[in-house]
């Protein structure tokens, strides 16, 4: 079973054939059939031959499989560190057989948190809607996304998020695919949709600019690691 070593928000990996033995760690654990983890103290000095890589960069360094496995283990580790005490009465939680945790004092139970979110490629007359989020690096643009609210269907979320962020109405919402996205703990559900009505008017809170782009005139877009890029590539392949 493979072991991943975490330090803060980084993954510690060997630059060459090296072995970490008797390393001081603050937590450890495993998911049966997936792998094990060790959590190091933040900013601790690393032995020679080891380096810290941001979790977001692990896909490029070690590939898709390692990226998915490491981030699944990290999510489990993070949930466990944040569910030591009961959120209702403050008592120490106990592990249950189904990987959940239960409070022996009040009976409150806790399970790993997954936050569903939609991401959608909206098309209009052979052009794709792309927006620049204030949190994006540089001049990067992407398709729009947002978290699902309580009581919403995924399709409801698509229509609401597009309306809130850029002021337009969409139709013909259809499922495209999904991706586990561990920043923070999301399940990204991808859709395609068509413009129905309205003119672009960005919210100014998350999105500071948005526009319609033809396949041959795209701005800087996300790398191949994300479902956002898969949606954009799909648009290009169908409209080039």
N, C-alpha and C positions, 0 to 999 in steps of 0.2 A: 504494500500500500504506500503510495507516494505521500511525502510530507512537504508542506509548504510553510515557510517561515515568514512571519509578518513583523514589521516594526513600524508602528504608526500606520500610515496609509500606504506603506511601501511593502514590496515583496523582496526578501533577501535571497539572492541567487548566487551561485558560484561563477566566477569568471573563468575558472579552469577546474580540473578534477580536484575538488577539495571536500573535506568532510568536517562538519561542525560537531564536536563532541563535548559533552558536559557544559553546554552553553546555558548561561543564566537566563531563564525565561519566567514570565509572570503568569502564563496560562498555557494549557495544552488541551487537545481533545481530538475527536475524530468523528466522521460520519461514515458509518459502515458501508463499504462498497464504493466510497468516493475517495477518501484520503484522510490524512492527519494534519494538524496544524500545531505550530509553536508560536507564541506571541512574545516578542522581546520587549525590553524596556525601550521607550522612545529615545532616539538619538544615541543609543549606546554604541561604543566603538566596535567595529566589525573586524574580525580576524583578516589577515592578509589573504587575498584571493577571493573575497566576497564583496558584493556590492548591493546597494538598495535600488530597486527599480519601482517607479510609481505603478500602482495596479492598472491604471489606464494604459500604460505602455507595455504591459506584459504580452499582449497579443502580438505586437511586432517583434518582441524579443524571443518568445517561446512558443507562439502559435495559438490557434483558437482553442484547442483542447485544454492547454495549461491555463489560459485566460479564464475559461469557464469554470474549471475545477478550483482554481485558486480563489476566485470570487465567490463561489458557493461556500467554500470553507470559511472565508473571511466573514460572510454574512452570518453564518452559524456562530462563529466566535464572537462577533459584535453583538448579536442578539443575546447570547449567554451573559456577556459582561454587563448588559443593560437590563437583565431580568433576574438579578441576584435577589432582589427584594420585591415584595408584593406591592403593586401600584395602588392597591386599595387600602391595606392596613399597615404596610411596612414590614411585615414579618419575612424572615428568610424563606425563599421558595425551595421546593423539592422537585427533583426530576421525576417524570412519569415515564412509563414504558414506551409511550408513543412519541417521544422526543419533546413533549410539552413540559411545562412546569406548573406545579400546583401549590397554592398556599395552604399549609396545614392548619392555619388559624381561621381563615374565613372562607376557604374553598375556592378562591379566585384562581382561574387557570390562565396560562399564557402560552402562546405559540409563536414561532418565528413570523415576523411581519413581512408581507409582500404588498407593495403598492402598485396596483394596476394603472397604466397610463396608455393613452392613445398617441399615435403619431401618424400624420396623414399627408399624402401627396395630393394637392388640389390642382386640377388642370382647367385651363380655359383656352380654347382655340389654339391648341398646340403649344401652349406655354405653361410653365410650372410656377406655382406660388412658393416663393422662398422668403424667409424673414431673417433679419439679424437680431438675435437676442443680446441684450446688454451684457450677459454673462459670457458670450462667445469670445474666443480670442481673436484679435485683429479684425479682419473684414470677412470672417467666415459667415456664410448663410446656410440655412437648412430648412427642411420642411417643418411644419409646426407640430407641436406636441403639448400634452397637458395631462394632469392627473384626473382620474375618475372620481366624481363626487358621490357621496352616499345617495343611494336610490336611483342612480343613473344607469342606463344601458351604455354600452360602448359607443353605439351610434349616436346616442344623445350627447355624449361627451364630445364626439367629433364636431357636431353642429354647434354646441355651446362654445367650445374653445376657439373655433375659427371665428365665430361671431364676436367673441370677447376680444380676441387679440388683433384681428384685422378688419372687423366690421362687415364681413360679407356673409351671404347665405350659400350653403352648398347642398347638393343633391347626389343621388346615385352613389351612396356610401357603400363600398364593398371591401370585404376583408382581403388583406394581402399576405400577412404572415406575422410572426411574433418573435421576440428575442428577450431572453432574460438579461436585464441591464442593471448591474449592481451599483449604480450611482444615483440615489442611495441604495434602494432595494426594490427596484421596479420590475414589472413585467410589461415590456413595451409591446403593444398590439397595433400592428400597422394596417392602415386603410388607404384606399384610393377614393377620391371623390371628384365631382365636377362643380365648377362655379355655377350658381343659380342666379344670384342677383347681388347688387350693391357694388360700391367702390371701396378700394382699400383705404382704411383709416386705422392706423396702428394705435394700440392702447397707450404707448409711451411708458408703460410700466415694465413689461418684459421685452416687448418688441419695439425697437426704435426705428426700424425701417423694413419695408416689405415691398415686393414688386413681382411682376410676372416675367419669367425668363424663358427664352427659347433655348433648345438644346445646344445650339452653337454659341450661345452668349451667356453661359452660366458664370456666376462669381465663384469665389473660393468656397468649396463645399467640404463636408466631413470626409474622413478617411473610410476605408473599406471595412473597418471593424464594426460599424453600427448598422442597424436596420434603416436609419435615415439615409445612408448611402445606397443601400439596396433599393429603396424606393426611388431615389433619384436616378440610379442606373436603369431601373425598369422604365421610368419615363423616357430616358434618352433612347433606349433600345426600341421603344414603340413609336417615337416621334422623329427619329433621325432619317 
